[in-house]
Amino acid sequence: MYDLLNDYNNLDAKPGVEATKKLGNFFQSLNLDIHKNGIFVPRLTLKYLWHTKSKDCEFQLFKGNEELYHKYRDDLKKTTRIRKGKPCQGILGYDTNALYLWAISQDMPCGEHQVVQVYPGILKDVLDNTFFGMIECDIAVPEHLKEHFAGMPPIFKNVEITCNDLSSDTQAHVNPNYKSNRLVENFLKHETVKIVTGDNYIKNIRRNDYIEHQDMNKGCEFRFKKMSFKQSLPIHIRFQVYQLAKLRVLQFYYDSIDYSIDKSDYQYCMMDTDSAYIAISDESLEVIKPSLKDEFKKNRHLWLERDDTIENKVYDSRTPGLFKLEYEGNCIISLVSKMYYCDENKFSSKGINKKQNEITKQKYVDALKVTDYIYTTNPKLTKIWQYHGRNTTYITLQTDTTLIDQYQII
C-alpha cells in the first residue's frame, strides 16, 4: 500500500503541484491572481479583457433572441399548409455550432473607446463595411416593407412588461412590487468591515454608511454599507457577442433561406438564440428556386455543414457558426420560449422536472388548446401552463409561501 501511495504522489500529486505553480506564474505575468480574481479560466479571462469604463457610462440589458411564429403543426401532410398555400411536408430544425464562440472570434471593441460625431458619409461607410463600432440611431421599418419583413423582424426591441400586460388570472398572483433578489438584494447586502482604533471611533460612527460596530481588545470592528459598486465585467464584449449572434441568425434567414427559397415553400415555426425550426413543402431543404440552385450549391458551405464526404461532415459539425440539422420530422408544438415538443426524444420543458413529471405530447396539446390549468410538480415549485387566445403564460409559484417566484409571457 505504501508503494502505491508513493507512486501516486510521484506520478500525480507532484506534477499537479508543478502545473499549478506554472499556471499561477503565467496569470501573475498578466497581473492576475488565480486565487483572488477567480479560480475558473472564464472568470480570469473576463478580468483580463476588462478595460476601465467611465463611471457615468450607461448601458442596457440585452440577451439572445427568442421568437415564436406558429404554435402548432402536426400530422402535416393531412392538415397543415404553408401560408395557406402548399401542403407542409416536414419540419426541419437547425442548430448553430458554437454560436457565441463564433461571435467572440469576430472583431471585438477592445481598447479605449472613442466618440465619433455624425458626419455626412457615415451611412455609406456602414454599407461599405468600413465603419467599425456602435451607432446610436433611430430606426424603423418603412411602411411598404413591413409585409416583407413580417416573417422575421430584423429589429429586436426590448420593452418592459408591466403587470397590466398580463392576463387577469396572472395579475391575481403577481405582486406588482416584486423585485428579483439576484438583481437588487444581493448588492444591498454587501458590507465593508474595517478595524479602527479608539481615536477614530467618533468619526466612523457618524458616517452615513454606518451599520454597527463591535468592541474589541484594541479598537473596534465597524461594519459599513457598500456605497458604490465597481462593474468589473466587460459589458462591451458581452454586448458585441449578443448582437453578432442575432446578426448571424438574421443572415441565415435573409441571405440564405429567404433569398434561395420561395416564401410559398417555407415558413418559420420557432426560433431560439441559436436555432430555427422551419416548415417546408418538401422533405428536405433542397426546394431552391431553379435560377439559384447553382449559386446555392456554391455557397452552401458558408451556412450548412457539408455532406459530400464523411470527413467534411465531421469537420463541419464542429465548425463555429455553421448550421447543422438537429431535427427532421412532422410535428412541432411551441408554447413559449424554451417550451416546445417535436417528439419523445426532442422536446424542451424548461423549469419542469422531467424525472418527477411525465412529459407527453398530449400535455402540450392540452396546454395549447384547453383554457384550464395544467399542473406539474417540482421540488418546492409548482408550474402552471395556461393559454389565453394569442398569449401563452406560465407562472411559477412557491408552494410553501404561495408567492410568485417568476413569470414569463410571450
N, C-alpha and C positions, 0 to 999 in steps of 0.2 A: 504493500500500500504506500509506503514511504517513497519507493522508487517511482510509482505512478504519479504521486503528488509532486515530486521533484521534476519529473518530465513535463507535467502540466505547467508548472511555474516557469520552466525554462523555455518551453515552446509557445506558450500562450500569454501568460501574465507579463513577463518581461518585454516581449515585443509590443504588447498593448501599451505599456507604460511609455516605451520609447516613441511609439507612434503618437501618443497623446502629447508628449513633450514637443515633438516636431510640429504637430498641428498647432499647439499653443504658440510656439515661436513664430509660425507663419502668420497667424492672425495678429500677433503682437506687432509684427512689422507693418500692419495696416492700422495700428492704433486701436485694436480691438482686444478685449479680454473675454475669452470663451466662457469664463465663469461669471463675469459681471454683465456682459452685454447679451448673453444668451448662449445656451449650450447647443441649440439646433442651428444648422447651417443656414436655413432660410432667415432666421432672426439676425444672424451675423451679416448676411447678405444685405438685408434691409438697412442695417446700421451703416454698412459700407456705402450703399447707394445714396443715403440721405445727404442732402445739402441744406444749409440753413435757409429758412424762408422768413420773409418779413412777418413781424408779429401781427400786423393788421391784414394779412393776406386772407381773402375769403375763398371758400371752396364749397362745392355742392356734394351731396351724397349721390353716388352713382353705383350701378350694378349691371349685371348682364341682362340681356333682353329675353323676355318670355312672352310668346304670343300664342293666342288660341283663335283659330279661324272657324273650324267646323267641329262640333262636339261629337257627332255620332255618324259613323259609317260602318255598316255591317251587311253581310250577305250581298256583297257588292254587285255581282252580275245580275241580280234579280231586282234590286230595289233602288240603288243609288245612281245618280248621274252627275257628271262634271258640269257645273254652272248651268244645270237644267238642260244639258245637251247630250253629249256622247255618254254611253254607259261606262261606269267605272269598272276597270278590270283588276285593280290591285292597289295596295298601299306599299310604298317604299319609304323606309326610314333611314336617313343618312346621318352619320355622326362624324364630327370633325376630330381628326387626330390632334391631340395636344394643342388645343386652340390657344390657350394662354401662353404656352411655350412658344408657339409660332409668333404670337403678338409681341412678346418681350424680346424676340430675336430681331424685330424690326428696329428702325431708328428710334431712339428714346430721347426725350428732352432732358439731357443731363447738363450739369454746369449751371452757371449763373444765368437767370432769365433776363431778357431784355424786352422792354415795352416798345413796340413799333407803332407809330401813328399811322392812321389810314392815309394811303397815297393813291393816286388815280389808277395805277396799274395793278392793284392788289388782287382783283378778281382774275385777271389774266395770269398772274403768277400762280394762283391756286389751280387754275385749269391746266397750266403747263407743268405742274408738279415741281415748281422751283421754289415755292414758299414752304418752309417747314416751321411749324409752330401751332399755336392755338388761337383761333379768331373768335371773338365775341361778336355775335351779329344777330339780327332779327331775320328769321327765315320762315317761309310758309310755302305750301304747295299751291300753285296757281289754280284757279277755278277750273280751267279747261283741262288740267292734267290730273285732277283728283280721281277720276274714274280709272285712269291708267295706273296710278299708284295705290289704288284701294286694296289690291291683293297683298301688298307688302309695304306698309307705310315706311318711307325712308327716314322719317323724323321721329326719334324716340323722345317722348316728352315725359318729364317727371312731374307728377301732380300730387298734392296732399289729399288723402282721403279722410274726410271728416265723418263724424257719427251720423250726420244727415244723409250720407251717401249709402248707408247700409239699409238692409231690409228692416221692417218693423220688428220681426222676431229677433234679429241680431241686436237691434238697438235696445231691446229689453234686457239683454245680458251684458252689453258693453258698458263699462264705466267711462264716461267722456273724459274724466280727468286722469285716466290710466297713463302711466309713463313706464317705459321699459327700464328695468333695473340695470341692464347692461350699459345703457347709454348715459344714465343720469346718476343713479345712486352710488355706483362703484366709485366714480370720481369724487363725489361729495364726501365719501367716507375716507378718502385718503388723508393721512395725517403726517405731520413732521414732528419728530421727537428731538429735543435739544436739552443738553445738560448745562446748567448755568450755575455760577457761584452766587453767594448772597448779595454781592454788590449790584448785580443786575436783576434782582428779584422784582423791584417795583416797576422797572421799565418793561419787563416781559409780561407781567401780569396785566398791564394796561393795553397790550397790543389788541388790535381788532380781531385777529385770528386766534386769540387765546381760547383754549378749551378747558384745560385743567392742569394741575401740577401735583407732584408728589415729592414730599421732603425726603432728602437722603442725608447720609452722614456728612458729606462735604458738598453741599449745594442742593439743587432741586432739579427734578426731571419735568420739563414743560412739554405739553402736547399742544400743537397748533394745527389749524385748518390749512389745507392747501389753497393758496390764493391764486395760483397760476398753474398751468399745465403745459409742459413742453411737448409739442407734437413731434414725435421722433420717427414717423413713418413717411416714406417717400410718396406723398399723395400724388405728385405729378406723374410718377411712374405708374401707379395704380390707375389713374385717370386715362393715361395713354393706352394701357393694356386693354381696359374695358372698351374704349372707343374703337380700337383696332379690331377687337373681337366682333363688335357689332358691324363694323365695315366689312369684315370677311364674309359674314352670312348674307349681308346685303349684296355683295359682289357675286356670291354664288347664285343668288336669286336672279338678279338683273343681268349679269354678264354671262351667265351660263344657262340656267333653266329658262327664264323668260325670253332670253334672246334666241335660244335654239329651238324651243318647243312652242307650238301654238297654244294660246290660252284655252282653247277648246279641248286640249288633250291632257291638261294637268290642273290641279288645284291644291294649294297648301291646306293641310288639315291642322297642323300644330307645329310650333317651332319653339325650341328651348334655346338656351345660350349658345350651345354648340351642336344642335341637331335640328333636323327638319323632317317631317312626315308628310309625304306627298301622295295624293290620289291621282292615278294616271289612267288613261284609256287603253293601255296595253299592259302586258305582263312584265315589261322592262322599261328602262329609261330611254330606249332607243327610238322613241317616237319623235324623231328630229324632223324639222322642216326639210323637205327634199333639197332645197337650194343650199342648205347649211350643213349637210351631212359630212362633206369633206373637211370643212372648217372645224366641225365638232370633233371629228376623229383626230385632227391635227393638234387641237388644244385640249383634248380630254385629260391629258396627264397633268394639266395645271389645276384641275379641280378634283378629279376622281382617281382612285388608285388604278394602276394598270393591271390588266388580267391576261396579257399575251403570253407571259411565262410565269412559272411559279416563283422564280427569283424576284422578278419585278413586283409581283403581287405581295410577297412577304416584305420586301423593302418598302413599298409604298404604304403598307398597312401601318407602319410606324413613322412615316414622314409627317412632321407637324404641318398643319394647315390643309391637308388633303381630306376629302370627304369619302368615307367608306360606308358600304351598305351594311347596316346592322339589323334591319328587319325587312322581311318581304312576306306579305300576307294579304288578307282580305278583310281586316277589321281594325278599327280604332275607335275608342270611346274616350273622349277628352273632357274631363270635368272641370278642372282648374289646372293651374301650373303645377307641375310635379305630381299630377294625379291622373293617370291615363291607363288604359287597358288595351292591349293588342291580342295577346293570347296568354296561356298559363305560364309561359316562360318569359314573356316580355310585357311587364306592367310596372307601374310606379304608384306607390301609395305613401308618400312622404308624411311622416308623423304618425303612422299607424303601425303598430307592432305586428309583423307578419307571423310570428310564432304563436301569438295568442288570438289571432283572428284569421278566419278562413276567407281569403281574398278570392272572390269568384267574379266571373263576367256578369252574372245576374245582378250582383250588388251594385256594380257600376251602372247598369241599365236602370235599376230602380232609383238610384240617386239622381239620375238624369231625368227620368220621366215622371216619377212619383213625387208629389208635393209633401209627403210625410218625411219625418226624420229617420235616418238610419244610424244606429249607434254601433260603435266599435269600442273595444276595450284596450286600454293601455295602462301600465302601472301608474296609478295616481292621476291618470288623464282619461278623459272621455272625448272622443271626436265626433262631431255631428256633421253629416252631409245634408244639404238641402238645396233644391233647385227652384228658383223663382223666375219663370219666364226667361229673360235674357241673361240674368245674373245667377251665377252659382256661388254660394258662400259656404265656407266651412269654418267652424269656430272650435276652439279647444278650451275645455273647462277643467279647472282643478276640482276633482270630485270631493276633496276634503274641505274646500273652502267655498266652492261654487262661484268662484270669481273667474273672470275672463283672463286667460293667460296670453292668448294671442288669437288673431283672426286674420282672414285673408278674403279678399273679394276681387273678382275679375268680371 
